Amino acid sequence: MRKFSLRHHLTSLEAMKAHMPATFEMNDNEACLSAWNDINQAQKALGLNFEEKDLVMVPDSTPIYDVHRTYEENYAEGPFGEFAALGAQASALGARTAPLEATATSALGSQVSPLETPTPFDTDTRHYSFFGQSVRTPFGIPAGPLLNERFTTAAFRAGFDIATYKTVRSRAWACNPFPNVLSVHPASGELTAGAPETVDGVLADDQFGSPETISISNSFGVPSQSPDVWQPDMQRAIQNAGPGQLLLASFQGSRTPEMSEEQYIADHVTTARLALETGAKVLEMNTSCPNEGKGRLLCHNPELVGRITEAVKNEIGDTPLIIKLAFMPDDADVERMMQNTVLRQSVQGFATINTISARLVNARGEQALPGEGRETSGVCGAAIRHAGLEMVERVIRVQRNLGIADDDFAVIGVGGVTSARDVQDYLSLGARAVMSATGAMWNARLGQDVRAALR
Ligand SMILES: Cc1cc2nc3c(=O)[nH]c(=O)nc-3n(C[C@H](O)[C@H](O)[C@H](O)COP(=O)(O)O)c2cc1C
């Protein structure tokens, strides 16, 4: 049974205490929200006046995307865990669009020390520029954990100022079979792309660790609803962003066996147009999921990425286009990608990295994820942080070598961010924004931690 506790600290308010036990547990989000509403009603009826801090939702440790449920269940019933509670708390308190305030105290109760970060572009509002859009913090959640508007709205309310809507396609696309997420345990704690361990096998099981050190498999196959479902939903998601918050729309092309390369390019263009129609202000194109069969990633073919992004840019005009990239071990590969995209003015930013591929095995050394073609899976979380940092450093070095101005290009650091300190590490390398998927999934307070640290 899933448990939430709604805990109050109203020791001085005897009348209120008579109306409820000190803590009580409910078995789903809806019951939790309804109880929250009842308490607020009771408060008004009794003429009591308590503050947000007096009443706290204390949920279980279920992540925003519940890994013990299918993708379809998550899509229909999520978000879960503390995200759901924080979202409910904000809306019950009448803050439909305003996100919760940062507390200057982390989820673990420790004080968050201020970060040495770039100066905000607007010193009055202390807002940052994210591809021309004003954001309160240059931090958020990348494509993946936020399946639909309910998820993105919960993320905004929880204080993540950039929320990426999970990658959409031009057509409905089924998810890989359940399970999709396992806990992954590289021997050294770190996973290096192409290391022997990624071929020999890395232990994967259901022993999910602490939010700071967690690493997981991510084997979804980039499922998508059809555009008639995701377009109106994405539009609502955009509308639910609070002041200083931005919805980033992620999309990708879909390649079917009968498709020619021209049709594959055209599919990207169609999907970009559909995303733009929702009112999205910045688009991100995923080039780092196996699209072309044989495990090859689109981003391993920079010439094709160049042709696609040129066609997409012709369609979307001035709207900034970011491409999502996998880890690349060589400067030369990054340079070829920049020459085919950024130097042709079709791409304004790289978001990097996506997952690192590894063979996953259970404790008996057998294939961990069931089914054909699932011997290997993408790994994300703390184990790939070093690779994400290395890639950001590489991208900025190549940018400088090619003489590309900061006004024309920005890199978003992704990979293994589980704390405000990790955000600082990416920013000090020159990343202009930072995002956390795995870390944020298990820590709904991370957005508030980063806000507090950036003050
Ligand atoms: C549950 C989940 C689903 C994901 N789905 C997508 C996706 O649809 N599109 C995409 O570009 N990246 C996807 N990703 C990859 C993340 O955006 C990110 O690049 C990767 O997880 C590394 O960040 P992390 O270490 O903070 O998790 C997904 C990640 C997770 C955890």
Ligand as a Chemical Component Dictionary entry (heavy atoms), coordinates in Angstrom:
data_LIG
# 
_chem_comp.id                   LIG 
_chem_comp.type                 NON-POLYMER 
_chem_comp.pdbx_formal_charge   0 
_chem_comp.three_letter_code    LIG 
# 
loop_
_chem_comp_atom.comp_id 
_chem_comp_atom.atom_id 
_chem_comp_atom.alt_atom_id 
_chem_comp_atom.type_symbol 
_chem_comp_atom.charge 
_chem_comp_atom.model_Cartn_x 
_chem_comp_atom.model_Cartn_y 
_chem_comp_atom.model_Cartn_z 
_chem_comp_atom.pdbx_ordinal 
LIG C1  C1  C 0 12.704 7.798  -16.654 1  
LIG C2  C2  C 0 13.543 8.469  -17.702 2  
LIG C3  C3  C 0 13.043 8.649  -18.983 3  
LIG C4  C4  C 0 13.808 9.299  -19.954 4  
LIG N1  N1  N 0 13.267 9.552  -21.186 5  
LIG C5  C5  C 0 13.926 10.379 -22.060 6  
LIG C6  C6  C 0 13.285 10.847 -23.244 7  
LIG O1  O1  O 0 12.120 10.545 -23.530 8  
LIG N2  N2  N 0 13.991 11.680 -24.062 9  
LIG C7  C7  C 0 15.292 12.078 -23.792 10 
LIG O2  O2  O 0 15.876 12.840 -24.554 11 
LIG N3  N3  N 0 15.905 11.640 -22.659 12 
LIG C8  C8  C 0 15.259 10.815 -21.803 13 
LIG N4  N4  N 0 15.853 10.446 -20.608 14 
LIG C9  C9  C 0 17.280 10.819 -20.366 15 
LIG C10 C10 C 0 17.406 12.071 -19.488 16 
LIG O3  O3  O 0 16.868 13.210 -20.094 17 
LIG C11 C11 C 0 18.878 12.356 -19.126 18 
LIG O4  O4  O 0 19.573 12.692 -20.293 19 
LIG C12 C12 C 0 19.577 11.172 -18.480 20 
LIG O5  O5  O 0 18.706 10.496 -17.624 21 
LIG C13 C13 C 0 20.801 11.633 -17.692 22 
LIG O6  O6  O 0 20.419 12.476 -16.632 23 
LIG P1  P1  P 0 20.337 11.961 -15.097 24 
LIG O7  O7  O 0 21.637 11.319 -14.784 25 
LIG O8  O8  O 0 20.043 13.183 -14.303 26 
LIG O9  O9  O 0 19.220 10.959 -15.046 27 
LIG C14 C14 C 0 15.116 9.752  -19.637 28 
LIG C15 C15 C 0 15.612 9.539  -18.347 29 
LIG C16 C16 C 0 14.849 8.927  -17.384 30 
LIG C17 C17 C 0 15.403 8.734  -16.006 31 
# 
loop_
_chem_comp_bond.comp_id 
_chem_comp_bond.atom_id_1 
_chem_comp_bond.atom_id_2 
_chem_comp_bond.value_order 
_chem_comp_bond.pdbx_ordinal 
LIG C1  C2  SING 1  
LIG C2  C3  SING 2  
LIG C2  C16 DOUB 3  
LIG C3  C4  DOUB 4  
LIG C4  N1  SING 5  
LIG C4  C14 SING 6  
LIG N1  C5  DOUB 7  
LIG C5  C6  SING 8  
LIG C5  C8  SING 9  
LIG C6  O1  DOUB 10 
LIG C6  N2  SING 11 
LIG N2  C7  SING 12 
LIG C7  O2  DOUB 13 
LIG C7  N3  SING 14 
LIG N3  C8  DOUB 15 
LIG C8  N4  SING 16 
LIG N4  C9  SING 17 
LIG N4  C14 SING 18 
LIG C9  C10 SING 19 
LIG C10 O3  SING 20 
LIG C10 C11 SING 21 
LIG C11 O4  SING 22 
LIG C11 C12 SING 23 
LIG C12 O5  SING 24 
LIG C12 C13 SING 25 
LIG C13 O6  SING 26 
LIG O6  P1  SING 27 
LIG P1  O7  DOUB 28 
LIG P1  O8  SING 29 
LIG P1  O9  SING 30 
LIG C14 C15 DOUB 31 
LIG C15 C16 SING 32 
LIG C16 C17 SING 33 
# 
